[in-house]
Every structure is written in C-alpha cells, then in structure tokens.
C-alpha cells in the first residue's frame, strides 16, 4: 500500500456543512444585534422629538396672558393669547404636531414641532386638581382652567414613546 496524504470526499463535505452551520449562527447573532441597535435608535429618536415638543408646549402655555386669553380648549387643540399679545395654537394635523403662531397684524405661521405623532391629548384641570368635565370655559369669559396637562405620543419606526407634562400658566 501506498502512503498517500489527502482528504476524502466525505471529510470535505463534512467540513463544508460545519462551516455553513457556523456561518448561519454567526449571521443570526449579527442580525439580532443590528436589529437591537436600530430599535434603540428609533426609541431614542422618538424620545428626543417627543421631549422637545412637550417642552415647547409647556413653556409656551406657561405664558398665557390671563384667564380671559384662552381661545380654544379641547382634547386636541389649545389656542391662547400670550403675554406679548400673540396668538398661539397647538394642534394635531394628521400625524404632524403643529404650532400656529399669529403676531397681529401678520398672517399665521405654522411650524411643525413633531412628525409621526399618533396622539395629542390636552386635559384641563380646575383649581382643585380634577379634570374639567365637558368643555372648559373660554374667551371672552374667564376660563375655569387652572392647569393644563399635555400628553404626546410620537412613533418612530415600530416604536412609540409617550410623554406627559402639566403646567400652570403664570397669568392665572
């Protein structure tokens, strides 16, 4: 018998099969970690947008001129006159959260605060801290609103994040 060195066909096939199995497992681990990073980025982006939008809403509502300056107050729209005499309205239009600013006598300017908004809810509380049943009293009469709660839900990709904040306007 000759002493030949080499690899048999069975050994070669087994090696290819084992390398294939190891490659599939490695690819699955890589895809799982990539999906996790993308999901984390989507949540982080939605959180950032949401936080900025709610902060802007709260900062502006804090500057309502007085208790006769609330023009519209319902679940999805809050409109008022601020201490500078400008009219500001926050409204959900489709999936966009808009801030409509009117500086009389200029025309209204609409700014998009957030996109992919799936929900905007304003809740109005009286001075006892309970939600006002029905529609709050608005201008020209003095409002019965003591504080405003804003809840905003923003989605990014398959993730959605909700923020809620409450503010008492200084002019009340």
ABEGO torsion letter per residue (X at the ends): XBBBBEBBAAAAAAAAAAAAAAAAAAAAAAAAAAAAAAAAAAAAAAAAAAAAAAAAAAAAAAABABAAABABBBAABBBBBBAAGBBBBBBBBEABBBBBBBBOABBBBBBBABBGBABBBBBBBBAAGBBBBEBBBBOABBBABABBBBBBBBBBEABBBBBBBBBBBAAX
